[in-house]
Structure formats: C-alpha cells, structure tokens
Amino acid sequence: MKVLVFDSEIEASKKAYDILKENITENSTLGLATGSTPLNLYKCMIEDCKNGNISFKNIKTFNLDEYVNLEYTHPQSYHYFMNDNLFDHIDIDKNNTFLPDAIAETDEELNNLCSKYNDMLNNNTIDVQILGIGTNGHIGFNEPGTSFDSTVSVVDLTESTIKDNSRFFENNLDKVPKRAISMGLKNIMAAKTIILLAFGEHKKEAIDHLINGNITEDWPCTILQNHPNVYVVIDKAAEPTK
Ligand code: GLP
C-alpha cells in the first residue's frame, strides 16, 4: 500500500489523476465512486479531456453502488450524480457506463439485479478502481461486518452512514434511502489497481485503520491491506497522527 499525503485536496486529486492515467490505456475499464471525495479528480478528467489530452471514447466504467428505489432523475441518485459530475462533460459513450440498476418492487427483483450486475463485473476486469471511504471505514456501501467474500448485494446502510449522507438530503434523516445495491468487497479486490482518496479530519480514524489497523471485517477498508496495488491519496487533515 502506497500512502501519499498532500497539503491540499486539489494537489492530492491531481496526483490521483496522474496515477489513474499511468494505469490505463485508451480502452481500459474504470471502477468509479460517488460522494464528495472524487469530485476534484473528476474535474481533472474533464479538464484534460476538454484540452484534448485524453479521450474516454473507448473507456468502460462500472460504479460501486446505487441507492435502492431512488429515481435516477433524483439529483442524489448516483446515476444522476455521475452524469452531472462526469459523463456529461467528457467524450465517453454512455452505453459503456454502468451502475447497479436498483429500482425494483420486490426483494426478489432486487436480488436478480444484483446477480446481473455481479455477472457483468465477472465478465470485465477493472483496471483502476477509484474509492472514497466512509467515516466508519466502509468502501462502496460495504458497512462494518460485511463479509470479505461479499459480491454485489443489497445492503442496509448503518445509522452513521445515513447520518453522514443526510447532508445531501436536506439534513433530513428520513429522506436518506436506507438501502443500496453495492459491489461487494470481493468485486472491489478484483481490480488491478485501486486508488483510495480521503480528505478531512473526519476521515482520519478510518484512514488509521486502513493503514495501521488489524485486518478485520469490523473495518471493511482493512481488506485493502491484502491487495497488491493500492494507492491511498489523502490530505494532511486525514493523515493519522504518528
Ligand atoms: C458514500 C459512498 C461511498 C463514499 C462515501 C464517502 O456512502 N457510497 O462510495 O466513499 O460515502 O463519501 P464522501 O466522499 O462524500 O465523504
């Protein structure tokens, strides 16, 4: 695991973009994340594409997760987020962008959607997976206690995640979806290279576990210690105290 610490989020995101570029070709497959953390990285991708330095025309993407039954026209749905913050601004073919389909009437249907997404992931190799991290150490929406063998599944969000994410839902806990479909930890670990980003003091505890903690399902991020090619790109505020 390579840990890179920067003075600012902007510098860290630029470095993350350099690492991303070094590890892809023009027809690579990317694993993408949502949340506020990757936004500056996405801005780097947009700017570089607009300047004609890179094309995403033949790039394929798979996102980590999506809220269950949040309409894709809802600004906080991850489908909307990805279009709004990245896909609408680069030359990617949207037919090559995939997120878990998470709109269904029954749990059986949801489980079928999980299997479908899992099959798609098994048929593709993610060259670079971008990750953020929850304050409780979740990656994707794999909350504490998730099996290290997990594949795509319907997950219940923990109270702490619902609280963390309520800022995107008018600070109203009732408005935050309580379930999501998420790539499992096994899917994430299958990526060739992983770039995890984290900014701010509130991420320090999770980063401490990620880098220095025992490998345990109580801190899902610690599974990354078993991956051969992980970059942890953080700002000073998120750096664990030595
Ligand atoms: C969400 C997402 C994660 C993300 C995390 C951190 O719950 N499912 O993929 O990494 O929150 O979000 P933020 O980057 O906004 O701090």
Residues whose N, C-alpha, C, O or C-beta is under 5 A from the ligand:
A	BS01	GLP	A33 T34 G35 S36 T37 G132 I133 G134 G140 F141
